[in-house]
Amino acid sequence: MSFASPLGIALSNGTRITHGTGGITRRPLPGAPVVMNELYSGPSSNDAYSFAGQLGVIQFNVDCRLPRHVHIGERDTGEGVLLPERILVLNGCGLTELGGEIFLVGPGSLVDIPPGLPHTWNACPPGVVLPDGSKSDGQFTMVYNYSEPTKFYPTAQTGSISSVDQYTAFEGDLETIRFPELTASDVASRARLVWNLDLVDDLKVAS
C-alpha cells in the first residue's frame, strides 16, 4: 500500500512516519513570528485514509507496554472493517512495534499505521541519544486518532492482514504479547529511527 502524500518516509509495511524536514515548513502569514511544521498536508484524491474516530492523549512511561493489537470498526450493517490509526508523538521518545519490527519515534513525529498491521507501543527507556544530541527519558506523550470509533483487538499475529476474517483473536495471557522490556542498549541494537528524511540504524546510548 502506498500513500498519496509525499511527506515523510513510507515503510515497507505500509506505515508512514513524518518527522522534521520530512514535513512542510511554512509561516501562516508573511512575517509571522511562528513557523508551522506541517506533518500532514490533508487528504488528496488518492489518499486512502481519513480520520473521524476517537481523539485523545496517553501519557506513556516504560511500564505501559501495550499488548500487540489491531483496530476493527463495526459498520451499521454489522460488518467489521480494519481501521488505520494516526499517532502523534507530542514530546519524549516512543517505541513502536510495527509488523514485528521495532522503531524509535522521536518527538514531533506523526505515524500513520495502515489497517490490519499489528502494532504496539511503549516509552523508550532513558539514555538513547537522538541525532540532535537530546536523549530519551523514559516517557512520552501520545496523541491518538482513529479513522472510526474502535477498540483494541489483541493478537499474537505480527504480519499484516487484509480483512477481518484473517484476524486471530488472542485469548491467552496478555503479558506474552505486550511490548518487550528493553534496555537502552537493546533499543540501540534493535530499533530504527525516522529522523527528518533518514532511516537511522546506528543509534547510540549515552555514556
C-alpha positions as CSV (number, residue, x, y, z in Angstrom):
1,M,0.0,0.0,0.0
2,S,1.4,3.4,-0.9
3,F,0.5,6.9,0.5
4,A,-0.5,9.7,-1.8
5,S,1.2,12.3,0.4
6,P,4.9,13.0,-0.4
7,L,5.6,13.7,3.2
8,G,7.7,11.6,5.5
9,I,9.1,8.1,4.9
10,A,6.8,5.2,3.7
11,L,8.0,1.9,5.4
12,S,7.7,-1.4,3.6
13,N,4.9,-2.4,5.9
14,G,2.7,0.4,4.8
15,T,3.2,2.8,7.7
16,R,4.2,6.4,7.1
17,I,6.4,8.3,9.6
18,T,6.8,12.0,9.1
19,H,9.4,13.9,11.2
20,G,11.2,17.3,11.0
21,T,12.2,18.3,7.5
22,G,10.2,15.3,6.2
23,G,7.2,17.6,6.7
24,I,6.4,21.0,5.2
25,T,7.8,24.1,6.9
26,R,5.8,27.3,6.4
27,R,4.7,30.5,8.0
28,P,0.9,31.1,8.5
29,L,1.3,34.7,7.3
30,P,4.2,36.7,5.8
31,G,6.4,37.9,8.6
32,A,4.5,35.9,11.3
33,P,6.8,35.1,14.2
34,V,5.9,31.4,14.3
35,V,6.8,28.5,12.0
36,M,4.4,25.7,11.1
37,N,5.9,22.3,10.8
38,E,3.1,20.5,8.9
39,L,3.2,16.7,9.2
40,Y,0.2,16.0,7.0
41,S,-1.0,18.2,4.2
42,G,-4.6,16.9,4.1
43,P,-6.3,14.2,2.0
44,S,-5.7,14.1,-1.7
45,S,-8.0,12.4,-4.2
46,N,-5.9,9.2,-3.8
47,D,-5.4,9.3,-0.1
48,A,-6.6,6.0,1.5
49,Y,-7.3,7.3,5.0
50,S,-9.4,9.9,6.7
51,F,-9.8,10.3,10.5
52,A,-13.0,10.9,12.3
53,G,-12.9,8.5,15.3
54,Q,-11.7,8.9,18.8
55,L,-9.1,11.6,19.5
56,G,-7.2,11.5,22.8
57,V,-3.9,11.6,24.7
58,I,-2.0,8.9,26.6
59,Q,1.0,9.6,28.9
60,F,3.4,6.7,28.5
61,N,6.3,5.5,30.7
62,V,8.4,2.4,30.4
63,D,5.9,0.2,32.3
64,C,3.0,0.8,29.9
65,R,4.0,-1.9,27.4
66,L,0.7,-2.2,25.4
67,P,-0.3,-5.7,24.1
68,R,0.1,-6.1,20.3
69,H,-3.2,-5.4,18.6
70,V,-5.1,-4.2,15.6
71,H,-8.2,-1.9,15.3
72,I,-11.6,-3.0,14.0
73,G,-14.6,-0.9,13.4
74,E,-18.2,-2.0,13.1
75,R,-20.4,-0.6,10.3
76,D,-24.1,-0.1,10.6
77,T,-24.5,-3.3,8.6
78,G,-22.7,-5.2,11.4
79,E,-19.8,-5.9,9.1
80,G,-16.3,-5.5,10.7
81,V,-13.7,-3.4,9.0
82,L,-10.0,-3.0,9.7
83,L,-9.1,0.6,10.6
84,P,-5.9,2.8,10.3
85,E,-4.6,4.7,13.2
86,R,-2.8,8.1,13.4
87,I,-0.3,8.7,16.3
88,L,1.5,12.0,17.1
89,V,4.4,11.8,19.4
90,L,4.0,15.1,21.1
91,N,7.1,15.0,23.3
92,G,9.5,12.4,24.6
93,C,10.5,9.3,22.7
94,G,8.2,6.4,21.9
95,L,8.9,2.9,20.8
96,T,6.5,1.1,18.4
97,E,6.5,-2.4,17.1
98,L,5.0,-2.4,13.5
99,G,4.6,-5.8,11.9
100,G,7.2,-7.3,14.2
101,E,9.8,-4.6,13.6
102,I,10.8,-2.0,16.3
103,F,11.1,1.7,15.6
104,L,12.1,4.6,17.8
105,V,9.8,7.5,17.3
106,G,11.2,10.9,18.2
107,P,9.3,14.0,19.5
108,G,7.2,15.8,16.9
109,S,6.7,12.7,14.7
110,L,3.5,11.6,13.0
111,V,2.9,7.9,12.5
112,D,0.1,6.7,10.1
113,I,-0.5,2.9,10.7
114,P,-2.4,1.2,7.9
115,P,-5.4,-1.1,8.5
116,G,-4.6,-4.6,9.7
117,L,-1.0,-4.0,10.7
118,P,-0.4,-5.5,14.2
119,H,1.3,-3.0,16.4
120,T,2.1,-2.0,20.0
121,W,3.7,0.9,21.9
122,N,5.9,1.7,24.9
123,A,8.1,4.6,26.1
124,C,11.8,4.4,25.2
125,P,14.0,3.7,28.2
126,P,16.2,6.6,29.3
127,G,19.6,7.1,27.6
128,V,19.1,6.6,23.9
129,V,20.8,9.5,22.1
130,L,18.9,11.2,19.2
131,P,20.8,12.8,16.2
132,D,20.3,16.3,17.7
133,G,22.0,15.2,20.9
134,S,18.9,15.0,23.0
135,K,18.2,11.8,25.0
136,S,15.2,9.7,25.7
137,D,14.0,10.0,29.3
138,G,11.6,7.0,29.7
139,Q,8.4,8.7,28.9
140,F,6.4,10.3,26.0
141,T,3.0,11.8,25.3
142,M,0.9,10.2,22.5
143,V,-1.9,11.9,20.7
144,Y,-4.0,9.2,19.0
145,N,-6.8,9.4,16.4
146,Y,-8.7,6.6,14.8
147,S,-10.5,6.8,11.5
148,E,-13.7,5.5,13.1
149,P,-14.8,4.5,16.6
150,T,-12.9,1.3,17.6
151,K,-11.3,-0.5,20.5
152,F,-8.2,-2.7,20.9
153,Y,-8.2,-6.2,19.4
154,P,-5.2,-8.2,20.9
155,T,-3.4,-10.6,18.6
156,A,-0.2,-12.7,18.5
157,Q,0.0,-12.1,14.8
158,T,2.8,-9.9,13.5
159,G,2.1,-10.0,9.8
160,S,-0.3,-7.6,8.1
161,I,-3.8,-8.8,7.5
162,S,-6.1,-7.5,4.7
163,S,-9.5,-8.5,6.1
164,V,-11.2,-9.0,9.5
165,D,-11.6,-12.7,8.6
166,Q,-7.8,-13.1,8.8
167,Y,-7.7,-11.7,12.4
168,T,-6.9,-14.2,15.1
169,A,-8.1,-13.1,18.5
170,F,-5.6,-13.7,21.3
171,E,-7.1,-15.4,24.3
172,G,-4.0,-16.2,26.5
173,D,-2.1,-14.1,29.0
174,L,-1.7,-10.6,27.5
175,E,1.7,-10.4,29.2
176,T,3.1,-12.6,26.4
177,I,2.1,-10.1,23.6
178,R,3.0,-6.9,25.5
179,F,5.8,-4.7,24.1
180,P,9.0,-6.4,25.2
181,E,11.0,-5.0,28.1
182,L,14.1,-3.3,26.6
183,T,17.1,-1.5,27.9
184,A,18.6,1.5,26.1
185,S,21.3,-0.8,24.7
186,D,18.6,-3.2,23.4
187,V,16.9,-0.2,21.7
188,A,20.2,0.9,20.1
189,S,20.8,-2.5,18.6
190,R,17.3,-3.5,17.6
191,A,15.4,-0.3,16.7
192,R,15.4,2.1,13.7
193,L,14.6,5.8,13.8
194,V,13.0,8.0,11.2
195,W,14.7,11.4,11.6
196,N,13.9,14.0,9.0
197,L,14.1,12.0,5.8
198,D,16.6,9.4,7.0
199,L,16.1,6.0,8.4
200,V,18.7,5.7,11.1
201,D,20.1,2.3,12.2
202,D,23.1,3.2,14.2
203,L,21.6,4.5,17.4
204,K,23.8,5.4,20.3
205,V,23.4,5.2,24.1
206,A,24.6,7.9,26.5
207,S,27.7,7.0,28.4
